[in-house]
């Protein structure tokens, strides 16, 4: 019997983790109504934990919300989730968030994030783009609890502010760099 090399063992391990990861995501198509309910719940939770996010929402031209992103990896990782773009409190478009990463990482987790589009330019970019990568295009600031307390109508000068919330699971490292956002058309409930 041949010995399994370390690289083959790692590939086997990674494939096993990704299969488990894929199994945790719904196998059937997600409806617009399901996304909207999840976005409502996610925004409510974000606003309860960060009143500053609620204040920023009042100034935003739109909010792109991904209520649940699933991420898994061991050396090589991936993440996936769906969300909605809200303008004046209504969903106007739906998006997928997909990312891949490589490096020192291990674990499985879920989290949500909201992108507060502060300028007309940022809103138009998202609406007119056929897909874009975070870090390419409008300038984005990831907001932590400390920075959120200092954002006001006079200091909110960047195109997009990102809040990460509802983190669950264990994963070394969390970021949005390299995440690709593309529009999609969810199923309608019947």
N, C-alpha and C positions, 0 to 999 in steps of 0.2 A: 504494500500500500504506500502511495506517495505521501510525503509530508506536505502539509499545507503551508505555504509561505505566509509571512506576516501580511504582505500586501493583499493576497487572496483572502485571508481571514478578515482584513479590514473591509474589503469590498463586500464580502458576504454579510458582515455585520451591518454595514451601511445600508445595503439592499433590504435587509430584514427590518431595520428601523424605518426606512422609507415606506415599506409595505404597511407597517403598523400605523404610521403617520397618515398614509393615504386612506386607510380604513376608517380613520376617525372623522374624515370629511364626508359629508353627505354624498351618497352615490347618485342621487337623483338631482335633477335641475332645481335650482333655487328660484322661487318666485319673487317678483317685485314686492309683493305684500310681505313676504317673510323678511326680505332685506329691510324694508321700511320699518317693520316692528323692531327688528334688531337694532337699527340705527336710533330709533326713538329711545329704546332702553339704554343704549350706550351713551347717548348724549345726556340723558337724565343722570346716569351714574357719574359721568365726567363732571357735570355741572355741580352735583352734590359734593364731590371730593375736591373740586377746584373752582371756587366762585370766580376766580380770575378768567377761567375759560368762558364762563357765562358772559362776563363783561366783554371779552374779545369777540364773542359771537355777535354781540349787538353792533359791532363795528365792521364785521366781516361782510364781504360781498357774497360769499358762499362758504360752505363747510363740506369738505369731502370726508366722509366718515366710513371707516372700516371697523365694524364692531368686533370682529374676531378674525385674527390672523393666526394660522397654525404654522409653527416652525419646528423643524427637526433637523438634526445633523450630527455627524461624527466625521470630522475633517471636512467633508463636503456636506453642505446643508441646503435646505430649500424652505420656502415659506409660501403660503397661499391664503387668500381670503377675498371676499366680495364686499362691496359697499355702495353707498349712494352719495351723489352730490346734492346738497340741499341749498336752495336759493329762496330766501324769504320763507323759510320753514317748510318748503315742499321739495320733494325729490324731482330733479329735472333730468338726471342721467344716472346710469349705473356703471360701476367699474370693477375690474379685477385687479388685485395687487399680487404680484408674483415676484419672488426674489430667489437668487441662488448665491451661495457663498462658499468660500474655500479658505481653510486655515485652521488654526487651533480652536476648535469648538466641539462641544458635545452636549447632547441633551434634547429634550422635547419641551415645547412651551406653547402657550397661546397668549395673545395680547390684542388690544385694539389700538387704533390710532385715528386721530382727527386732524385734518389739515385745514386751517383757517385761512381762506383766501382773502387777503386784505385789500387788494387792488383790483380794478377793472381789468388791468393787463393780465393778472394771474388767473382770474376767472375765465377770461377769453382764451387764454393759453390752454387751460384744462378742457374747456368745452370744444375748442376747435382742433385739439390734438388727437391724432389717431393712436396715441400711446406715447408715454414719456417716462423718463427715468428720474427718480428723485436724485437731486444733485446736478441735474442737467436741466436748464430752463430757468424758471423763476427762482429767486433766492429763498432758501428755507432756513428757518431757525427752529431747532428742537427745543421746546420749552420744558424746563424742570420746575419743580415746586418753588425754588428760590427765585428763579428768573420770572416766573409768572406774576409774582407780587409786585414787580417793577414795571410791568407793561401797562401803559395808559394810552389814551387817545393821542397824546402828543409823542409818546415814545415808540408806538407801533409803526415802524417805518419800513419793515421788510415786506416782501410780497406774500410770504406764507409762513405761518407759525404752526408747528406740529406738536401735538400732545400725545404721548403714549400712555395707555391706561389698561387696567384689568389684567395685569401680568399674572400668569399661572404656570407652574411647571418649573423645571430647572434647565437652564441653558446658559452657558458661559457666553456673555456678550449679547447686546441688543442694539440694533441700529436700523435705520431705514435706507442708508446709502446702498445703491445698486438695486433698489426695488423698482420694478417696472409696473406702471399703472396704465391699463388699457380699458377702453369702453367695451361694454357688452350689453346684450339685450336679454334680461331674464325672462323666464316663463311667466305668464299671467295666470293667476288662480282662476279656476273655473267654478 
